[in-house]
Amino acid sequence: MKWILCLLIQMLGLVPLWAADHSILEYGAVPDGQTLNTTAIQAAIDAAYKERGGRVTIPSGRYLTGSIILKTGVEL
């Protein structure tokens, strides 16, 4: 039954209620406006995706980044 719910959530692009928050700071992001944080942001997105959905949070600060790839079920 749970796999049906997970499939439905993924097909609709929703974030499940049990999804965890992933702060980019936990993945090494530095809010100084000079450090390139692309790898840390992408790592947080990838971790949320591997858990079948989640939320990536970006705390206050200035974050320099390049291109990132958003994934299904991940809220930024």
For each residue, the residues with C-beta under 8 A, 3 or more apart:
1: 4 5
2: 5 6
3: 6 7
4: 1 7 8
5: 1 2 8 9 16
6: 2 3 9 10 16 52
7: 3 4 10 11
8: 4 5 11 12
9: 5 6 12 14 15 16 52 53 73
10: 6 7 13 52 53 72 73
11: 7 8
12: 8 9
13: 10 72 73
14: 9 53 73
15: 9 19 53 54 55 73 74 75
16: 5 6 9 19 52 53 73
17:
18:
19: 15 16 48 51 53 54 55 73 75
20: 48 51 54 55
21: 54 55 56 57
22: 26 27 44 45 47 48 54 55 56 57
23: 26 27 44 56 57 58 59
24: 27 29 37 40 41 44 56 57 58 59 63
25: 28 29 31 59
26: 22 23 44
27: 22 23 24 39 40 41 43 44 47
28: 25 37 39 40 43
29: 24 25 35 37 40 41 44 58 63
30: 35 37 63
31: 25 59 60 61 62 63
32: 35 61 62
33: 61 62 63 64
34: 64
35: 29 30 32 64
36: 39 64 65 66
37: 24 28 29 30 40 41 63 64 65
38: 41 42 65 66 67 68
39: 27 28 36 42 43
40: 24 27 28 29 37 43 44
41: 24 27 29 37 38 44 45 56 58 63 65 68
42: 38 39 45 46 68 69
43: 27 28 39 40 46 47
44: 22 23 24 26 27 29 40 41 47 48 56
45: 22 41 42 48 49 56 68 69 70 71 74 76
46: 42 43 49 50 71
47: 22 27 43 44 50 51 54
48: 19 20 22 44 45 51 53 54 55 56 71 73 74 75
49: 45 46 52 53 54 71 72 73 74
50: 46 47
51: 19 20 47 48 54
52: 6 9 10 16 49 73
53: 9 10 14 15 16 19 48 49 73 74
54: 15 19 20 21 22 47 48 49 51 73 74 75
55: 15 19 20 21 22 48 74 75 76
56: 21 22 23 24 41 44 45 48 74 75 76
57: 21 22 23 24
58: 23 24 29 41 61 63 76
59: 23 24 25 31
60: 31
61: 31 32 33 58
62: 31 32 33
63: 24 29 30 31 33 37 41 58
64: 33 34 35 36 37
65: 36 37 38 41 68
66: 36 38
67: 38
68: 38 41 42 45 65
69: 42 45
70: 45 74 76
71: 45 46 48 49 74
72: 10 13 49
73: 9 10 13 14 15 16 19 48 49 52 53 54
74: 15 45 48 49 53 54 55 56 70 71
75: 15 19 48 54 55 56
76: 45 55 56 58 70
